[in-house]
Amino acid sequence: MHQGTSALTTHRVRDAAQVPGLLTQIKDQLASVMADGAYDAAAVYKTIAAHGSGPPTRVLIPPRCDAQIKREVNVVACQRDATIRAIDAGGRRRWAHETGYTRRSLVETAMSRYKAIIGDSMRSRTLASQKVEATLACLIMNRMTQLGMPDGYCIT
C-alpha cells in the first residue's frame, strides 16, 4: 500500500485532472487504483494504464449511472466495460463487495479522523502555505497511525 501521495488545489480544479500529477509521485508498479465516480473519465483510465511497465493495473471506479459500453479492444475500455456489465448484472452494491471497492470507505473514515483531529479548515492564507500545512497535517496523521490505532470496544 502506497502512502504519501497528495495534491492540494483550489476549488476550480477537477479531481480527475490531478491523476497524472499524483501518479508521478509513485515510482512503484500499481496493483490497483480505487476512486469515486468523479474519476470516471477516459483520460484517467489511460493515465493509469500508462503508469508502470508491469501487468495492467486493476481500476475500480464506479461508472456514472448513464455509462455506455464502448466495445473497444484495449485494456482501458475492457476494464470499464466489464465494470458496467457487472453492475448491470448484479447491481452496484454486489459489484462493490465482489471487487473489494467497499474498502474505499476506509479512506472516508481517515478523512473524518483528519477533520476531527486537525480541523476542517485551513489556517494559512496563501495556496503555497496551505500546501505546506496540508502536507504537515498528513505527516502527523500518518505518524499517529504508525504508532498504533486505538482498540475500540462496544459497551452495552
Secondary structure, 3 states (H helix, E strand, C coil): CCCCCCCCCCCCCCCHHHHHHHHHCCCCCCCEEECCHHHCCHHHHHHHHHCCCCCCCEEECCCCCCCCCCCCCCHHHHHHHHHHHHHHHHCHHHHHHHHCHHHHHHHHHHHHHHHHHCCCCCCCCCHHHHHHHHHHHHHHHHHHHHHCCCCCCCCC
